[in-house]
Amino acid sequence: MRVVIQRVTSASVTIEDKIHGEIGDGLLVLLGITDGDAQEDIDWLVNKITGMRIFSDADGKMNHSVKDTDGDVLLISQFTLFANVKKGNRPSYIEAARPDVAIPLYEAFIDSLSRKLNKNIATGKFGADMKVQLINDGPVTITVDSKSR
């Protein structure tokens, strides 16, 4: 699994001209799933995302996590995170998991993140054409791959 984590002051996802999910202060997380991903990848990434100290303390140092700040999370499925651009100019998405594999893992990720933060997680809709808006705070943008532990 691969994630792009962005610290935001607000973020939303619109599907068919309707806001499907939105948050205030917190994290926008783009999630890519590949074949071979499993619950252990989910557990590791959820712990990393919820424990990552990227929010400022009273002294302006990044010492707090999204859990510490009671921030929200907007989670968006993003198969293009596994784009392969080695050949030519058209990305190949062969490394991205097919929906029959990815959807159950995406749903398990939402459930694990929700339990870890003890709150509902705003989401997009798997496979939908989504418009994502965000105000990146910092900017702070971090990529993490569960296979690079």
Phi, psi and omega in degrees: 000149181226136178230150167245121183251126179235126175282128186229156169267340172194153177202150177210159175232131181246134177232125181051048176066017177233136177293124182263327179204145178205152179220166170262228180301133179159218184233135166262123181241120173264128186241123174250138183238137179236164177300143181095350176289149184211183181303326180296327175293318178300309183301315182296314181292320179299317177296319180295313182296314185284339182259350183295124184271089182233012176250143186286145172269190182297337180266004179082009178266144180283092182235357183244149177262172176298328178291318179298323185269359184057035179286166179262167177227134170249118183251125182236128174289139188213082183297338182290351175294343177254027176295138175251121183243024182294322182247134173065198183249354178260118180298144173259138181248023183297336180280344178285138180294144176290158183306324181296335176266316188288320184299312178299324178290320176300313180295322177293325178296315178302313182297315181295318179295319179297316179294319182295321181267351182056046178201164176290148179251127175286143183220168166270204178232123184306129176080356182279159171279112187242147173248118183251128176242143179205155168246105182286125184267112177132290359283144173239116178223124184228136175254141180220135177240127183294343178273355180248049182282000000 
